[in-house]
Amino acid sequence: MVSAVQPAHPQIAVSAAIFRDGKVLLTRRARSPAKGFYSLPGGRVEFGESLHQAVVREVDEETGLAIDIIGLAGWREVLPAAAGAGHYLIMSFAARWVANEPVLNDELDDYRWIAPDAVAGLGDLKLTGGLEEVIQSARRLIGA
């Protein structure tokens, strides 16, 4: 079995807490890292791309949604937990839904629009670390 070679430096990634009618979009990852966990849509920043460009592109690629970015809601560092694991700095943005319905790509296998206050009570779902805090911060920026 060939394992993926990880870069020797941290990778910058982005995500979006997208709000629509008072609810936030959670998506479930269909593959590693964090396969089976609910999180926010997003991914790696490409060379020469701004953070805003990256989050708009990633949201469009993963969900087909058009969004309006409101501001930076927070950040999280994911350190390698095991050999071959990645090191990521994830910048999370608050965003408003603008258009389209979610159409998931092969990186995701489920989505749910959830009331922000209900996220803490989702004990039956696996959530990525720091998700609740980012959603609450984004909610304050949005005013939802």
C-alpha positions in Angstrom: 0.0 0.0 0.0 1.4 3.4 -1.0 0.7 6.2 1.5 0.2 9.8 0.4 3.2 12.0 0.9 2.4 15.1 2.9 4.1 18.4 2.4 6.9 19.3 4.8 5.1 22.5 5.7 1.6 23.5 6.9 -1.1 23.9 4.2 -3.6 26.8 4.2 -7.2 25.9 3.9 -10.5 27.7 4.0 -14.1 26.9 5.0 -17.4 28.7 5.1 -20.2 28.8 7.7 -23.0 29.5 5.2 -26.2 30.9 6.7 -29.7 30.7 5.0 -32.9 31.5 6.7 -31.3 31.4 10.2 -29.7 27.9 9.6 -26.1 26.9 8.8 -25.0 24.4 6.3 -23.1 21.3 7.6 -21.6 18.8 5.1 -20.3 15.3 5.7 -16.9 14.4 4.4 -16.9 11.4 2.1 -13.1 10.8 2.3 -10.0 11.5 4.4 -9.1 13.6 6.2 -12.1 13.5 8.6 -14.1 11.0 6.6 -17.6 10.6 8.0 -17.4 13.9 10.0 -19.7 16.8 9.6 -18.0 20.1 8.9 -18.2 23.2 6.8 -17.5 23.1 3.1 -14.0 24.2 2.1 -10.6 23.1 1.1 -7.0 24.1 0.3 -6.0 27.5 -1.0 -4.3 27.2 -4.4 -1.1 29.1 -5.2 -1.8 32.7 -6.3 -5.4 32.6 -4.9 -6.7 34.9 -2.3 -8.5 33.5 0.8 -11.8 34.9 -0.5 -11.3 33.5 -4.0 -10.5 30.1 -2.5 -13.5 29.9 -0.2 -15.9 31.0 -3.1 -14.3 28.4 -5.4 -14.3 25.6 -2.8 -18.0 26.2 -1.9 -18.9 26.2 -5.5 -16.9 23.0 -6.3 -18.2 21.1 -3.3 -21.9 22.3 -3.2 -22.7 24.4 -6.2 -23.8 27.3 -3.9 -23.2 31.0 -4.6 -22.3 32.8 -1.4 -21.5 36.3 -0.1 -18.6 36.4 2.3 -19.2 38.5 5.4 -15.9 38.2 7.2 -13.4 36.0 9.0 -15.1 34.0 11.7 -12.1 32.2 13.1 -9.2 29.9 12.5 -8.0 26.5 13.6 -4.8 24.6 13.3 -4.9 20.9 12.7 -1.6 19.2 13.7 -0.6 15.8 12.3 -2.0 13.2 14.7 -0.3 10.3 13.0 2.4 9.5 10.5 1.4 10.7 7.1 -1.3 13.0 8.4 -1.5 16.6 7.2 -0.8 19.9 9.0 -3.4 22.5 8.2 -4.2 26.1 9.1 -7.9 26.5 8.4 -9.4 30.0 8.0 -13.2 29.9 8.4 -15.4 32.6 7.0 -19.0 33.7 7.8 -21.1 33.7 4.6 -24.6 34.2 3.4 -26.3 31.9 0.9 -27.1 33.8 -2.3 -28.3 31.2 -4.8 -28.7 27.6 -5.9 -29.5 24.4 -4.0 -26.7 22.1 -2.7 -25.4 19.6 -5.2 -22.6 17.7 -3.6 -19.4 16.6 -5.4 -17.6 13.3 -4.6 -15.8 14.9 -1.6 -19.1 15.1 0.4 -21.9 12.6 0.9 -24.5 14.4 3.0 -25.6 17.9 3.9 -28.0 19.4 6.5 -29.2 22.9 7.2 -29.1 23.2 11.0 -30.1 25.9 13.5 -26.8 27.1 15.1 -28.1 26.5 18.6 -28.8 22.9 17.7 -25.2 22.1 16.7 -24.2 21.5 20.4 -26.9 18.9 20.7 -26.0 16.8 17.7 -24.4 14.1 19.8 -25.3 11.4 17.3 -23.2 13.1 14.6 -19.4 13.2 14.4 -18.3 16.9 14.1 -14.9 18.2 13.3 -13.0 19.9 16.1 -13.8 23.5 16.8 -17.0 23.5 14.6 -19.4 24.8 17.2 -17.1 27.8 18.1 -16.6 28.8 14.4 -20.4 28.6 13.8 -21.2 30.8 16.8 -18.6 33.3 15.8 -19.9 33.3 12.2 -23.4 33.7 13.5 -22.4 36.9 15.4 -20.9 38.3 12.3 -24.0 37.5 10.2 -26.4 38.7 12.9 -28.5 35.5 12.6 
